[in-house]
Amino acid sequence: PPPPPATSLADVVGGESHGRLEEEGVDKYGIPGFTIAVENALRPHAELEKVWSWEELVSNIAKRIAKASNKFWDDPRVLARGHASHARALLEEFVDTCMNAISAACCARAWFPLVDLSPPISIAASWTFNGRKSFMRMLQPAVERQVVDCLFRWSEEERVSRAIADAVEGSGLRDEFKKRARVHLQAAYDEAHMKAPWGTVEAESPEMAALEEFVRGWMSIFSTKAWDLLFNGLGNSPSSRREQVAFLTALFQSLTKSDNAALPSDLTSVIDAAPPDPWPYIAACAEALYSEVDVYKGERTRRIGEGAAPAVADDQPSLAVKRTKAAGS
């Protein structure tokens, strides 16, 4: 395999000058063509950088990618022979490591959402994994395609996180509950991928039905997790049923707006047209969730009146249990 990448000039040739290295055609990070690729990626957006000089900008991006390259160079997993799926998993982790490091330093920069870092990351990945046993079944031309795909998935995750944060910030929720709301929304979003009521909604197309099922699952799981802030975080505490339905509707209208919807691209990319703004389904779904709570509360009251234990049926939402307990307390 090629020699490991370097994170500094001294690591390459023991302190020789940058000018000497450039004359000899040696990349300062030890990865052929890497620094030039970083410069080419950043140059169209360089005027948007207001803090770092051009040299600092290139260095701060390049050294974070090179550091990730060094980390994976020494990873024992790259020495184990595996299938192409194992290589893809390592490559996705490599891209995430690069982008998380760069995002931590540059996420607030105006140029960051615009820059395409796939060329330098592809060069670093090819250099890092070339000849390693875990990549024996990955075609060299496929590395760049996989890097582009991984960058897209990473940017989608970032976009969803930003959309969630923006929706919570503009929701009218009391400040002390906003962080918990972001956490609950993100956790519910993750869980809804598997726990949404798939196959239960009829719509004009199977694709739109899948989108509505995901949204319903997301709303239901979030409402269950966030029942305390729905009761106590909306103006007067405790908030009324009408206030909670209105808040849930407004929050998810913001999350599903077509200009920056916090929805999985696997669902939005296959529908013929984006949902309308506002989307009537959101209000209907919020009302339906609370109607389920009302039905459960009525059944529970009837059971208590008949002297039976207020057991919870398997098909009753845990949201109803938690809200009934909160109301009783």
TORKOL-4160 file (C-alpha; in steps of 0.2 Angstrom, whole numbers, padded with zeros to 4 digits, m for minus):
329
<pt num="1" X="0000" Y="0000" Z="0000"/>
<pt num="2" X="0005" Y="0018" Z="m0002"/>
<pt num="3" X="0013" Y="0027" Z="0013"/>
<pt num="4" X="0001" Y="0034" Z="0026"/>
<pt num="5" X="m0005" Y="0052" Z="0024"/>
<pt num="6" X="0002" Y="0066" Z="0034"/>
<pt num="7" X="m0006" Y="0080" Z="0044"/>
<pt num="8" X="0008" Y="0092" Z="0043"/>
<pt num="9" X="0022" Y="0097" Z="0032"/>
<pt num="10" X="0035" Y="0090" Z="0045"/>
<pt num="11" X="0027" Y="0073" Z="0044"/>
<pt num="12" X="0031" Y="0072" Z="0026"/>
<pt num="13" X="0049" Y="0076" Z="0025"/>
<pt num="14" X="0055" Y="0081" Z="0042"/>
<pt num="15" X="0054" Y="0100" Z="0041"/>
<pt num="16" X="0059" Y="0104" Z="0023"/>
<pt num="17" X="0052" Y="0120" Z="0017"/>
<pt num="18" X="0035" Y="0121" Z="0008"/>
<pt num="19" X="0043" Y="0129" Z="m0007"/>
<pt num="20" X="0055" Y="0115" Z="m0009"/>
<pt num="21" X="0041" Y="0102" Z="m0008"/>
<pt num="22" X="0031" Y="0112" Z="m0021"/>
<pt num="23" X="0046" Y="0112" Z="m0033"/>
<pt num="24" X="0048" Y="0093" Z="m0031"/>
<pt num="25" X="0029" Y="0090" Z="m0034"/>
<pt num="26" X="0026" Y="0083" Z="m0017"/>
<pt num="27" X="0009" Y="0087" Z="m0009"/>
<pt num="28" X="0011" Y="0094" Z="0008"/>
<pt num="29" X="m0001" Y="0082" Z="0016"/>
<pt num="30" X="0007" Y="0067" Z="0007"/>
<pt num="31" X="m0008" Y="0063" Z="m0004"/>
<pt num="32" X="m0005" Y="0066" Z="m0022"/>
<pt num="33" X="m0016" Y="0080" Z="m0029"/>
<pt num="34" X="m0025" Y="0082" Z="m0013"/>
<pt num="35" X="m0021" Y="0101" Z="m0009"/>
<pt num="36" X="m0025" Y="0106" Z="m0027"/>
<pt num="37" X="m0041" Y="0097" Z="m0025"/>
<pt num="38" X="m0045" Y="0106" Z="m0009"/>
<pt num="39" X="m0040" Y="0123" Z="m0017"/>
<pt num="40" X="m0051" Y="0120" Z="m0032"/>
<pt num="41" X="m0066" Y="0115" Z="m0022"/>
<pt num="42" X="m0065" Y="0131" Z="m0011"/>
<pt num="43" X="m0059" Y="0144" Z="m0024"/>
<pt num="44" X="m0077" Y="0148" Z="m0031"/>
<pt num="45" X="m0083" Y="0153" Z="m0013"/>
<pt num="46" X="m0067" Y="0160" Z="m0006"/>
<pt num="47" X="m0074" Y="0178" Z="m0006"/>
<pt num="48" X="m0087" Y="0172" Z="0006"/>
<pt num="49" X="m0074" Y="0169" Z="0020"/>
<pt num="50" X="m0073" Y="0184" Z="0031"/>
<pt num="51" X="m0061" Y="0177" Z="0045"/>
<pt num="52" X="m0048" Y="0166" Z="0038"/>
<pt num="53" X="m0035" Y="0170" Z="0025"/>
<pt num="54" X="m0035" Y="0160" Z="0009"/>
<pt num="55" X="m0020" Y="0150" Z="0016"/>
<pt num="56" X="m0029" Y="0147" Z="0032"/>
<pt num="57" X="m0045" Y="0142" Z="0024"/>
<pt num="58" X="m0036" Y="0129" Z="0013"/>
<pt num="59" X="m0026" Y="0123" Z="0028"/>
<pt num="60" X="m0041" Y="0121" Z="0040"/>
<pt num="61" X="m0051" Y="0111" Z="0028"/>
<pt num="62" X="m0036" Y="0100" Z="0022"/>
<pt num="63" X="m0029" Y="0096" Z="0039"/>
<pt num="64" X="m0046" Y="0089" Z="0045"/>
<pt num="65" X="m0048" Y="0078" Z="0030"/>
<pt num="66" X="m0030" Y="0072" Z="0032"/>
<pt num="67" X="m0033" Y="0069" Z="0051"/>
<pt num="68" X="m0048" Y="0057" Z="0046"/>
<pt num="69" X="m0037" Y="0049" Z="0033"/>
<pt num="70" X="m0023" Y="0045" Z="0047"/>
<pt num="71" X="m0037" Y="0039" Z="0058"/>
<pt num="72" X="m0043" Y="0026" Z="0046"/>
<pt num="73" X="m0026" Y="0022" Z="0040"/>
<pt num="74" X="m0023" Y="0014" Z="0057"/>
<pt num="75" X="m0040" Y="0006" Z="0059"/>
<pt num="76" X="m0039" Y="m0013" Z="0061"/>
<pt num="77" X="m0055" Y="m0015" Z="0051"/>
<pt num="78" X="m0046" Y="m0010" Z="0035"/>
<pt num="79" X="m0034" Y="m0025" Z="0037"/>
<pt num="80" X="m0049" Y="m0037" Z="0037"/>
<pt num="81" X="m0054" Y="m0044" Z="0020"/>
<pt num="82" X="m0073" Y="m0041" Z="0017"/>
<pt num="83" X="m0086" Y="m0039" Z="0004"/>
<pt num="84" X="m0090" Y="m0023" Z="m0005"/>
<pt num="85" X="m0104" Y="m0019" Z="0008"/>
<pt num="86" X="m0090" Y="m0018" Z="0022"/>
<pt num="87" X="m0080" Y="m0006" Z="0011"/>
<pt num="88" X="m0096" Y="0005" Z="0008"/>
<pt num="89" X="m0099" Y="0005" Z="0027"/>
<pt num="90" X="m0081" Y="0011" Z="0030"/>
<pt num="91" X="m0082" Y="0024" Z="0017"/>
<pt num="92" X="m0097" Y="0031" Z="0024"/>
<pt num="93" X="m0090" Y="0032" Z="0041"/>
<pt num="94" X="m0074" Y="0040" Z="0033"/>
<pt num="95" X="m0085" Y="0053" Z="0025"/>
<pt num="96" X="m0095" Y="0057" Z="0041"/>
<pt num="97" X="m0079" Y="0059" Z="0050"/>
<pt num="98" X="m0072" Y="0071" Z="0038"/>
<pt num="99" X="m0088" Y="0081" Z="0037"/>
<pt num="100" X="m0092" Y="0081" Z="0055"/>
<pt num="101" X="m0074" Y="0088" Z="0059"/>
<pt num="102" X="m0076" Y="0102" Z="0045"/>
<pt num="103" X="m0094" Y="0106" Z="0050"/>
<pt num="104" X="m0088" Y="0109" Z="0069"/>
<pt num="105" X="m0077" Y="0123" Z="0063"/>
<pt num="106" X="m0086" Y="0129" Z="0048"/>
<pt num="107" X="m0105" Y="0126" Z="0049"/>
<pt num="108" X="m0109" Y="0145" Z="0052"/>
<pt num="109" X="m0099" Y="0150" Z="0037"/>
<pt num="110" X="m0109" Y="0156" Z="0022"/>
<pt num="111" X="m0099" Y="0146" Z="0010"/>
<pt num="112" X="m0101" Y="0129" Z="0019"/>
<pt num="113" X="m0118" Y="0124" Z="0012"/>
<pt num="114" X="m0112" Y="0128" Z="m0006"/>
<pt num="115" X="m0095" Y="0120" Z="m0007"/>
<pt num="116" X="m0093" Y="0103" Z="m0015"/>
<pt num="117" X="m0079" Y="0093" Z="m0006"/>
<pt num="118" X="m0082" Y="0077" Z="m0015"/>
<pt num="119" X="m0066" Y="0078" Z="m0025"/>
<pt num="120" X="m0053" Y="0081" Z="m0011"/>
<pt num="121" X="m0062" Y="0068" Z="0000"/>
<pt num="122" X="m0062" Y="0055" Z="m0014"/>
<pt num="123" X="m0044" Y="0058" Z="m0017"/>
<pt num="124" X="m0040" Y="0056" Z="0002"/>
<pt num="125" X="m0052" Y="0040" Z="0003"/>
<pt num="126" X="m0043" Y="0032" Z="m0013"/>
<pt num="127" X="m0026" Y="0035" Z="m0005"/>
<pt num="128" X="m0031" Y="0029" Z="0012"/>
<pt num="129" X="m0040" Y="0013" Z="0007"/>
<pt num="130" X="m0029" Y="0009" Z="m0009"/>
<pt num="131" X="m0023" Y="m0009" Z="m0007"/>
<pt num="132" X="m0031" Y="m0012" Z="0009"/>
<pt num="133" X="m0039" Y="m0029" Z="0011"/>
<pt num="134" X="m0056" Y="m0022" Z="0016"/>
<pt num="135" X="m0057" Y="m0014" Z="m0001"/>
<pt num="136" X="m0052" Y="m0028" Z="m0012"/>
<pt num="137" X="m0070" Y="m0030" Z="m0018"/>
<pt num="138" X="m0073" Y="m0011" Z="m0021"/>
<pt num="139" X="m0069" Y="m0005" Z="m0039"/>
<pt num="140" X="m0058" Y="0011" Z="m0039"/>
<pt num="141" X="m0070" Y="0021" Z="m0050"/>
<pt num="142" X="m0084" Y="0017" Z="m0038"/>
<pt num="143" X="m0075" Y="0026" Z="m0023"/>
<pt num="144" X="m0080" Y="0043" Z="m0030"/>
<pt num="145" X="m0098" Y="0038" Z="m0033"/>
<pt num="146" X="m0099" Y="0031" Z="m0016"/>
<pt num="147" X="m0092" Y="0047" Z="m0008"/>
<pt num="148" X="m0104" Y="0058" Z="m0018"/>
<pt num="149" X="m0118" Y="0047" Z="m0011"/>
<pt num="150" X="m0112" Y="0048" Z="0007"/>
<pt num="151" X="m0110" Y="0067" Z="0006"/>
<pt num="152" X="m0128" Y="0068" Z="0000"/>
<pt num="153" X="m0134" Y="0057" Z="0014"/>
<pt num="154" X="m0123" Y="0067" Z="0027"/>
<pt num="155" X="m0130" Y="0084" Z="0020"/>
<pt num="156" X="m0148" Y="0077" Z="0021"/>
<pt num="157" X="m0146" Y="0073" Z="0040"/>
<pt num="158" X="m0139" Y="0090" Z="0043"/>
<pt num="159" X="m0153" Y="0098" Z="0033"/>
<pt num="160" X="m0166" Y="0089" Z="0044"/>
<pt num="161" X="m0157" Y="0094" Z="0060"/>
<pt num="162" X="m0157" Y="0112" Z="0055"/>
<pt num="163" X="m0175" Y="0111" Z="0049"/>
<pt num="164" X="m0180" Y="0104" Z="0066"/>
<pt num="165" X="m0170" Y="0117" Z="0075"/>
<pt num="166" X="m0178" Y="0131" Z="0065"/>
<pt num="167" X="m0196" Y="0124" Z="0067"/>
<pt num="168" X="m0194" Y="0123" Z="0086"/>
<pt num="169" X="m0186" Y="0141" Z="0087"/>
<pt num="170" X="m0202" Y="0148" Z="0078"/>
<pt num="171" X="m0215" Y="0137" Z="0087"/>
<pt num="172" X="m0219" Y="0149" Z="0102"/>
<pt num="173" X="m0213" Y="0136" Z="0114"/>
<pt num="174" X="m0206" Y="0143" Z="0130"/>
<pt num="175" X="m0187" Y="0144" Z="0130"/>
<pt num="176" X="m0184" Y="0132" Z="0144"/>
<pt num="177" X="m0193" Y="0118" Z="0134"/>
<pt num="178" X="m0184" Y="0121" Z="0117"/>
<pt num="179" X="m0169" Y="0110" Z="0119"/>
<pt num="180" X="m0180" Y="0095" Z="0125"/>
<pt num="181" X="m0192" Y="0098" Z="0110"/>
<pt num="182" X="m0177" Y="0097" Z="0098"/>
<pt num="183" X="m0171" Y="0081" Z="0106"/>
<pt num="184" X="m0188" Y="0073" Z="0106"/>
<pt num="185" X="m0192" Y="0078" Z="0088"/>
<pt num="186" X="m0175" Y="0071" Z="0082"/>
<pt num="187" X="m0178" Y="0055" Z="0092"/>
<pt num="188" X="m0195" Y="0053" Z="0085"/>
<pt num="189" X="m0190" Y="0056" Z="0068"/>
<pt num="190" X="m0177" Y="0042" Z="0069"/>
<pt num="191" X="m0189" Y="0030" Z="0077"/>
<pt num="192" X="m0203" Y="0034" Z="0064"/>
<pt num="193" X="m0192" Y="0026" Z="0050"/>
<pt num="194" X="m0197" Y="0009" Z="0057"/>
<pt num="195" X="m0212" Y="0012" Z="0069"/>
<pt num="196" X="m0223" Y="0022" Z="0058"/>
<pt num="197" X="m0240" Y="0014" Z="0054"/>
<pt num="198" X="m0234" Y="0008" Z="0037"/>
<pt num="199" X="m0248" Y="0001" Z="0026"/>
<pt num="200" X="m0262" Y="0009" Z="0035"/>
<pt num="201" X="m0266" Y="0025" Z="0025"/>
<pt num="202" X="m0275" Y="0027" Z="0009"/>
<pt num="203" X="m0270" Y="0041" Z="m0002"/>
<pt num="204" X="m0270" Y="0046" Z="m0021"/>
<pt num="205" X="m0254" Y="0036" Z="m0023"/>
<pt num="206" X="m0244" Y="0023" Z="m0014"/>
<pt num="207" X="m0229" Y="0036" Z="m0013"/>
<pt num="208" X="m0240" Y="0049" Z="m0005"/>
<pt num="209" X="m0248" Y="0036" Z="0007"/>
<pt num="210" X="m0230" Y="0032" Z="0013"/>
<pt num="211" X="m0226" Y="0050" Z="0016"/>
<pt num="212" X="m0242" Y="0052" Z="0026"/>
<pt num="213" X="m0239" Y="0036" Z="0036"/>
<pt num="214" X="m0221" Y="0043" Z="0041"/>
<pt num="215" X="m0228" Y="0060" Z="0046"/>
<pt num="216" X="m0242" Y="0052" Z="0057"/>
<pt num="217" X="m0229" Y="0040" Z="0065"/>
<pt num="218" X="m0217" Y="0055" Z="0068"/>
<pt num="219" X="m0231" Y="0065" Z="0076"/>
<pt num="220" X="m0238" Y="0051" Z="0087"/>
<pt num="221" X="m0220" Y="0046" Z="0093"/>
<pt num="222" X="m0216" Y="0064" Z="0097"/>
<pt num="223" X="m0232" Y="0068" Z="0106"/>
<pt num="224" X="m0229" Y="0052" Z="0117"/>
<pt num="225" X="m0211" Y="0058" Z="0121"/>
<pt num="226" X="m0215" Y="0076" Z="0123"/>
<pt num="227" X="m0231" Y="0075" Z="0133"/>
<pt num="228" X="m0224" Y="0085" Z="0147"/>
<pt num="229" X="m0219" Y="0100" Z="0137"/>
<pt num="230" X="m0235" Y="0099" Z="0127"/>
<pt num="231" X="m0244" Y="0101" Z="0144"/>
<pt num="232" X="m0232" Y="0114" Z="0152"/>
<pt num="233" X="m0223" Y="0123" Z="0138"/>
<pt num="234" X="m0237" Y="0132" Z="0129"/>
<pt num="235" X="m0240" Y="0148" Z="0138"/>
<pt num="236" X="m0252" Y="0145" Z="0152"/>
<pt num="237" X="m0249" Y="0129" Z="0161"/>
<pt num="238" X="m0257" Y="0116" Z="0160"/>
<pt num="239" X="m0262" Y="0120" Z="0142"/>
<pt num="240" X="m0279" Y="0115" Z="0135"/>
<pt num="241" X="m0282" Y="0101" Z="0122"/>
<pt num="242" X="m0286" Y="0115" Z="0109"/>
<pt num="243" X="m0269" Y="0123" Z="0112"/>
<pt num="244" X="m0260" Y="0107" Z="0111"/>
<pt num="245" X="m0268" Y="0102" Z="0095"/>
<pt num="246" X="m0265" Y="0120" Z="0087"/>
<pt num="247" X="m0246" Y="0119" Z="0093"/>
<pt num="248" X="m0244" Y="0101" Z="0086"/>
<pt num="249" X="m0252" Y="0107" Z="0069"/>
<pt num="250" X="m0242" Y="0123" Z="0068"/>
<pt num="251" X="m0225" Y="0114" Z="0072"/>
<pt num="252" X="m0227" Y="0100" Z="0059"/>
<pt num="253" X="m0234" Y="0112" Z="0046"/>
<pt num="254" X="m0217" Y="0121" Z="0048"/>
<pt num="255" X="m0207" Y="0104" Z="0048"/>
<pt num="256" X="m0216" Y="0098" Z="0031"/>
<pt num="257" X="m0215" Y="0115" Z="0021"/>
<pt num="258" X="m0210" Y="0111" Z="0004"/>
<pt num="259" X="m0196" Y="0124" Z="0004"/>
<pt num="260" X="m0186" Y="0115" Z="0018"/>
<pt num="261" X="m0196" Y="0100" Z="0023"/>
<pt num="262" X="m0188" Y="0089" Z="0037"/>
<pt num="263" X="m0193" Y="0073" Z="0028"/>
<pt num="264" X="m0183" Y="0058" Z="0021"/>
<pt num="265" X="m0178" Y="0061" Z="0004"/>
<pt num="266" X="m0182" Y="0043" Z="0000"/>
<pt num="267" X="m0200" Y="0048" Z="0002"/>
<pt num="268" X="m0200" Y="0066" Z="m0005"/>
<pt num="269" X="m0190" Y="0061" Z="m0021"/>
<pt num="270" X="m0203" Y="0049" Z="m0027"/>
<pt num="271" X="m0219" Y="0059" Z="m0025"/>
<pt num="272" X="m0226" Y="0068" Z="m0041"/>
<pt num="273" X="m0229" Y="0085" Z="m0032"/>
<pt num="274" X="m0225" Y="0092" Z="m0015"/>
<pt num="275" X="m0239" Y="0092" Z="m0002"/>
<pt num="276" X="m0248" Y="0109" Z="m0001"/>
<pt num="277" X="m0243" Y="0123" Z="0011"/>
<pt num="278" X="m0252" Y="0122" Z="0023"/>
<pt num="279" X="m0255" Y="0104" Z="0022"/>
<pt num="280" X="m0273" Y="0099" Z="0028"/>
<pt num="281" X="m0267" Y="0082" Z="0032"/>
<pt num="282" X="m0257" Y="0089" Z="0047"/>
<pt num="283" X="m0272" Y="0096" Z="0055"/>
<pt num="284" X="m0282" Y="0081" Z="0053"/>
<pt num="285" X="m0268" Y="0070" Z="0059"/>
<pt num="286" X="m0266" Y="0080" Z="0075"/>
<pt num="287" X="m0284" Y="0080" Z="0079"/>
<pt num="288" X="m0285" Y="0061" Z="0076"/>
<pt num="289" X="m0271" Y="0058" Z="0088"/>
<pt num="290" X="m0280" Y="0068" Z="0102"/>
<pt num="291" X="m0297" Y="0059" Z="0097"/>
<pt num="292" X="m0288" Y="0043" Z="0101"/>
<pt num="293" X="m0283" Y="0050" Z="0118"/>
<pt num="294" X="m0301" Y="0055" Z="0121"/>
<pt num="295" X="m0307" Y="0038" Z="0117"/>
<pt num="296" X="m0295" Y="0030" Z="0128"/>
<pt num="297" X="m0299" Y="0042" Z="0143"/>
<pt num="298" X="m0318" Y="0038" Z="0141"/>
<pt num="299" X="m0314" Y="0019" Z="0141"/>
<pt num="300" X="m0303" Y="0021" Z="0156"/>
<pt num="301" X="m0316" Y="0031" Z="0166"/>
<pt num="302" X="m0329" Y="0018" Z="0161"/>
<pt num="303" X="m0318" Y="0004" Z="0167"/>
<pt num="304" X="m0315" Y="0013" Z="0184"/>
<pt num="305" X="m0334" Y="0016" Z="0186"/>
<pt num="306" X="m0337" Y="m0003" Z="0184"/>
<pt num="307" X="m0324" Y="m0007" Z="0197"/>
<pt num="308" X="m0312" Y="m0015" Z="0184"/>
<pt num="309" X="m0293" Y="m0011" Z="0184"/>
<pt num="310" X="m0289" Y="0002" Z="0172"/>
<pt num="311" X="m0278" Y="m0009" Z="0161"/>
<pt num="312" X="m0270" Y="m0003" Z="0146"/>
<pt num="313" X="m0274" Y="m0012" Z="0130"/>
<pt num="314" X="m0260" Y="m0017" Z="0119"/>
<pt num="315" X="m0266" Y="m0006" Z="0105"/>
<pt num="316" X="m0269" Y="0010" Z="0115"/>
<pt num="317" X="m0256" Y="0023" Z="0113"/>
<pt num="318" X="m0244" Y="0026" Z="0127"/>
<pt num="319" X="m0247" Y="0045" Z="0124"/>
<pt num="320" X="m0265" Y="0042" Z="0131"/>
<pt num="321" X="m0258" Y="0034" Z="0147"/>
<pt num="322" X="m0246" Y="0048" Z="0151"/>
<pt num="323" X="m0258" Y="0062" Z="0148"/>
<pt num="324" X="m0271" Y="0054" Z="0159"/>
<pt num="325" X="m0258" Y="0052" Z="0173"/>
<pt num="326" X="m0253" Y="0070" Z="0170"/>
<pt num="327" X="m0271" Y="0076" Z="0170"/>
<pt num="328" X="m0275" Y="0067" Z="0186"/>
<pt num="329" X="m0260" Y="0074" Z="0195"/>
